[in-house]
Amino acid sequence: MKKEPKGVFYEAGKEPVIERVFRLIERYPSRSAAARAWGININTLKNYYRRQEEIQPTPRPSQLKKIADVEDVSLEWLTTG
């Protein structure tokens, strides 16, 4: 049985926050390049991908802030779409 995604920022019918993070990762040649640019441990990103099969992972607010700052996107867009 698949678990329902339950994250701080998840609302029914909306794209989960992790999907926007994954789209931003695609700007880089690799996940490790994204992790370095964002100042995030590569294992953190690997865990997001690994866990997506079970539940939609929700990054911590501090991680989201780092990503938003580096990518020059608003924290509001990153968290709510």
PyMOL CGO cylinders between C-alpha atoms (Angstrom):
from pymol import cmd
from pymol.cgo import CYLINDER

trace = [
    CYLINDER, 0.00, 0.00, 0.00, 1.36, 3.39, -1.00, 0.3, 1, 1, 1, 1, 1, 1,
    CYLINDER, 1.36, 3.39, -1.00, 1.42, 6.09, 1.66, 0.3, 1, 1, 1, 1, 1, 1,
    CYLINDER, 1.42, 6.09, 1.66, -0.31, 9.37, 1.03, 0.3, 1, 1, 1, 1, 1, 1,
    CYLINDER, -0.31, 9.37, 1.03, 2.12, 12.27, 0.78, 0.3, 1, 1, 1, 1, 1, 1,
    CYLINDER, 2.12, 12.27, 0.78, 1.96, 14.27, 3.97, 0.3, 1, 1, 1, 1, 1, 1,
    CYLINDER, 1.96, 14.27, 3.97, 4.36, 17.15, 4.12, 0.3, 1, 1, 1, 1, 1, 1,
    CYLINDER, 4.36, 17.15, 4.12, 4.22, 20.53, 5.70, 0.3, 1, 1, 1, 1, 1, 1,
    CYLINDER, 4.22, 20.53, 5.70, 3.65, 22.15, 2.31, 0.3, 1, 1, 1, 1, 1, 1,
    CYLINDER, 3.65, 22.15, 2.31, 1.46, 19.52, 0.64, 0.3, 1, 1, 1, 1, 1, 1,
    CYLINDER, 1.46, 19.52, 0.64, -2.11, 20.31, -0.31, 0.3, 1, 1, 1, 1, 1, 1,
    CYLINDER, -2.11, 20.31, -0.31, -4.38, 18.00, -2.29, 0.3, 1, 1, 1, 1, 1, 1,
    CYLINDER, -4.38, 18.00, -2.29, -4.26, 18.78, -5.98, 0.3, 1, 1, 1, 1, 1, 1,
    CYLINDER, -4.26, 18.78, -5.98, -1.04, 20.78, -5.79, 0.3, 1, 1, 1, 1, 1, 1,
    CYLINDER, -1.04, 20.78, -5.79, 2.37, 19.73, -6.97, 0.3, 1, 1, 1, 1, 1, 1,
    CYLINDER, 2.37, 19.73, -6.97, 4.46, 18.63, -3.97, 0.3, 1, 1, 1, 1, 1, 1,
    CYLINDER, 4.46, 18.63, -3.97, 7.39, 20.89, -3.10, 0.3, 1, 1, 1, 1, 1, 1,
    CYLINDER, 7.39, 20.89, -3.10, 9.87, 18.14, -3.90, 0.3, 1, 1, 1, 1, 1, 1,
    CYLINDER, 9.87, 18.14, -3.90, 8.79, 18.20, -7.56, 0.3, 1, 1, 1, 1, 1, 1,
    CYLINDER, 8.79, 18.20, -7.56, 9.94, 21.83, -7.82, 0.3, 1, 1, 1, 1, 1, 1,
    CYLINDER, 9.94, 21.83, -7.82, 13.23, 20.89, -6.15, 0.3, 1, 1, 1, 1, 1, 1,
    CYLINDER, 13.23, 20.89, -6.15, 13.70, 18.09, -8.70, 0.3, 1, 1, 1, 1, 1, 1,
    CYLINDER, 13.70, 18.09, -8.70, 13.04, 20.53, -11.55, 0.3, 1, 1, 1, 1, 1, 1,
    CYLINDER, 13.04, 20.53, -11.55, 15.72, 22.87, -10.17, 0.3, 1, 1, 1, 1, 1, 1,
    CYLINDER, 15.72, 22.87, -10.17, 18.17, 19.97, -9.93, 0.3, 1, 1, 1, 1, 1, 1,
    CYLINDER, 18.17, 19.97, -9.93, 17.73, 19.43, -13.68, 0.3, 1, 1, 1, 1, 1, 1,
    CYLINDER, 17.73, 19.43, -13.68, 19.52, 22.76, -14.27, 0.3, 1, 1, 1, 1, 1, 1,
    CYLINDER, 19.52, 22.76, -14.27, 22.76, 21.10, -13.15, 0.3, 1, 1, 1, 1, 1, 1,
    CYLINDER, 22.76, 21.10, -13.15, 24.87, 18.45, -14.86, 0.3, 1, 1, 1, 1, 1, 1,
    CYLINDER, 24.87, 18.45, -14.86, 24.44, 16.15, -11.84, 0.3, 1, 1, 1, 1, 1, 1,
    CYLINDER, 24.44, 16.15, -11.84, 22.78, 15.87, -8.46, 0.3, 1, 1, 1, 1, 1, 1,
    CYLINDER, 22.78, 15.87, -8.46, 26.13, 16.30, -6.78, 0.3, 1, 1, 1, 1, 1, 1,
    CYLINDER, 26.13, 16.30, -6.78, 26.70, 19.57, -8.67, 0.3, 1, 1, 1, 1, 1, 1,
    CYLINDER, 26.70, 19.57, -8.67, 23.33, 20.83, -7.41, 0.3, 1, 1, 1, 1, 1, 1,
    CYLINDER, 23.33, 20.83, -7.41, 24.16, 19.74, -3.86, 0.3, 1, 1, 1, 1, 1, 1,
    CYLINDER, 24.16, 19.74, -3.86, 27.50, 21.58, -3.98, 0.3, 1, 1, 1, 1, 1, 1,
    CYLINDER, 27.50, 21.58, -3.98, 25.91, 24.74, -5.38, 0.3, 1, 1, 1, 1, 1, 1,
    CYLINDER, 25.91, 24.74, -5.38, 23.22, 24.69, -2.72, 0.3, 1, 1, 1, 1, 1, 1,
    CYLINDER, 23.22, 24.69, -2.72, 25.50, 23.79, 0.18, 0.3, 1, 1, 1, 1, 1, 1,
    CYLINDER, 25.50, 23.79, 0.18, 23.51, 20.63, 0.82, 0.3, 1, 1, 1, 1, 1, 1,
    CYLINDER, 23.51, 20.63, 0.82, 24.92, 17.17, 1.48, 0.3, 1, 1, 1, 1, 1, 1,
    CYLINDER, 24.92, 17.17, 1.48, 24.64, 14.97, -1.62, 0.3, 1, 1, 1, 1, 1, 1,
    CYLINDER, 24.64, 14.97, -1.62, 23.22, 12.18, 0.53, 0.3, 1, 1, 1, 1, 1, 1,
    CYLINDER, 23.22, 12.18, 0.53, 20.30, 14.45, 1.38, 0.3, 1, 1, 1, 1, 1, 1,
    CYLINDER, 20.30, 14.45, 1.38, 19.43, 14.76, -2.31, 0.3, 1, 1, 1, 1, 1, 1,
    CYLINDER, 19.43, 14.76, -2.31, 19.92, 11.04, -2.84, 0.3, 1, 1, 1, 1, 1, 1,
    CYLINDER, 19.92, 11.04, -2.84, 17.49, 10.36, 0.00, 0.3, 1, 1, 1, 1, 1, 1,
    CYLINDER, 17.49, 10.36, 0.00, 14.88, 12.61, -1.62, 0.3, 1, 1, 1, 1, 1, 1,
    CYLINDER, 14.88, 12.61, -1.62, 15.06, 10.54, -4.79, 0.3, 1, 1, 1, 1, 1, 1,
    CYLINDER, 15.06, 10.54, -4.79, 15.13, 7.23, -2.94, 0.3, 1, 1, 1, 1, 1, 1,
    CYLINDER, 15.13, 7.23, -2.94, 12.15, 8.12, -0.75, 0.3, 1, 1, 1, 1, 1, 1,
    CYLINDER, 12.15, 8.12, -0.75, 9.98, 9.43, -3.59, 0.3, 1, 1, 1, 1, 1, 1,
    CYLINDER, 9.98, 9.43, -3.59, 8.84, 5.85, -4.27, 0.3, 1, 1, 1, 1, 1, 1,
    CYLINDER, 8.84, 5.85, -4.27, 7.30, 5.62, -0.79, 0.3, 1, 1, 1, 1, 1, 1,
    CYLINDER, 7.30, 5.62, -0.79, 6.21, 9.16, 0.04, 0.3, 1, 1, 1, 1, 1, 1,
    CYLINDER, 6.21, 9.16, 0.04, 6.83, 12.61, -1.33, 0.3, 1, 1, 1, 1, 1, 1,
    CYLINDER, 6.83, 12.61, -1.33, 9.71, 13.83, 0.85, 0.3, 1, 1, 1, 1, 1, 1,
    CYLINDER, 9.71, 13.83, 0.85, 9.48, 17.38, 2.15, 0.3, 1, 1, 1, 1, 1, 1,
    CYLINDER, 9.48, 17.38, 2.15, 12.82, 19.12, 2.60, 0.3, 1, 1, 1, 1, 1, 1,
    CYLINDER, 12.82, 19.12, 2.60, 13.41, 21.05, 5.80, 0.3, 1, 1, 1, 1, 1, 1,
    CYLINDER, 13.41, 21.05, 5.80, 12.68, 24.78, 5.65, 0.3, 1, 1, 1, 1, 1, 1,
    CYLINDER, 12.68, 24.78, 5.65, 16.39, 25.54, 6.14, 0.3, 1, 1, 1, 1, 1, 1,
    CYLINDER, 16.39, 25.54, 6.14, 17.24, 23.42, 3.07, 0.3, 1, 1, 1, 1, 1, 1,
    CYLINDER, 17.24, 23.42, 3.07, 14.52, 25.11, 1.03, 0.3, 1, 1, 1, 1, 1, 1,
    CYLINDER, 14.52, 25.11, 1.03, 15.86, 28.53, 1.99, 0.3, 1, 1, 1, 1, 1, 1,
    CYLINDER, 15.86, 28.53, 1.99, 19.36, 27.58, 0.78, 0.3, 1, 1, 1, 1, 1, 1,
    CYLINDER, 19.36, 27.58, 0.78, 17.95, 26.35, -2.53, 0.3, 1, 1, 1, 1, 1, 1,
    CYLINDER, 17.95, 26.35, -2.53, 15.75, 29.40, -3.03, 0.3, 1, 1, 1, 1, 1, 1,
    CYLINDER, 15.75, 29.40, -3.03, 18.63, 31.78, -2.30, 0.3, 1, 1, 1, 1, 1, 1,
    CYLINDER, 18.63, 31.78, -2.30, 21.03, 30.12, -4.73, 0.3, 1, 1, 1, 1, 1, 1,
    CYLINDER, 21.03, 30.12, -4.73, 18.43, 29.63, -7.48, 0.3, 1, 1, 1, 1, 1, 1,
    CYLINDER, 18.43, 29.63, -7.48, 17.09, 33.17, -7.09, 0.3, 1, 1, 1, 1, 1, 1,
    CYLINDER, 17.09, 33.17, -7.09, 13.52, 31.96, -6.70, 0.3, 1, 1, 1, 1, 1, 1,
    CYLINDER, 13.52, 31.96, -6.70, 11.14, 32.99, -3.97, 0.3, 1, 1, 1, 1, 1, 1,
    CYLINDER, 11.14, 32.99, -3.97, 10.75, 30.75, -0.97, 0.3, 1, 1, 1, 1, 1, 1,
    CYLINDER, 10.75, 30.75, -0.97, 7.00, 31.12, -1.48, 0.3, 1, 1, 1, 1, 1, 1,
    CYLINDER, 7.00, 31.12, -1.48, 7.21, 29.68, -5.02, 0.3, 1, 1, 1, 1, 1, 1,
    CYLINDER, 7.21, 29.68, -5.02, 9.43, 26.85, -3.87, 0.3, 1, 1, 1, 1, 1, 1,
    CYLINDER, 9.43, 26.85, -3.87, 7.15, 25.90, -0.99, 0.3, 1, 1, 1, 1, 1, 1,
    CYLINDER, 7.15, 25.90, -0.99, 3.71, 26.50, -2.50, 0.3, 1, 1, 1, 1, 1, 1,
    CYLINDER, 3.71, 26.50, -2.50, 4.13, 26.71, -6.25, 0.3, 1, 1, 1, 1, 1, 1,
]
cmd.load_cgo(trace, "trace")
